[in-house]
């Protein structure tokens, strides 16, 4: 247990994250969070005005390193490594067997369910998704520059890539046995072959 004088909002966010991953966002009460941290429930309000604010901060915690450029090396992409950059970046996005990564995906799934019903949670989620769509568009535009991809349908192809990697991540999170690398590589191969024909 953390001493009261050492409690920060980061400790509360970490506790909330762990409980959200274990019990779900709606089933996790502020009382459960305060007990885990070792403070009174009213002390949480010193750091967060509402549970919704705490949920938002937890979302920020989850996504602090989750953006397109963290997975895809745009600075060194060239004609020779374009396909490998696309393959490697997508595979790096898939959840590892690391429990922290799996916990983040569980909380993200919970957050997605809230976003379906509530605009205040939808906006930050859409911002993250837009970053990945814009990133794929930018990367595929590089493929056009290199003569590997035709300029038509880049936006649609970007959405297909984003949708596939999102669904593969969910399947991997549920421990579904699939040839993830083969599926991802096959889509990229078909996309490039189709575009340059």
Secondary structure, DSSP 8 states (H G I E B T S, - for coil): ---GGG--HHHHHHHHHHHHHHH-TTT--HHHHHHHHTS-HHHHHHH-SSHHHHHHHHHHHHHTT-SHHHHS--TT--TTTHHHHHHHHHHHHS--S-HHHHHHHHHHHHHHHHHHH-HHHHHHHHHHHHHHHHHHHHHHHHHHHTTSS-STTHHHHHHHHHHHHHHHHHHHHTT----HHHHHHHHHHHHHHHHH-
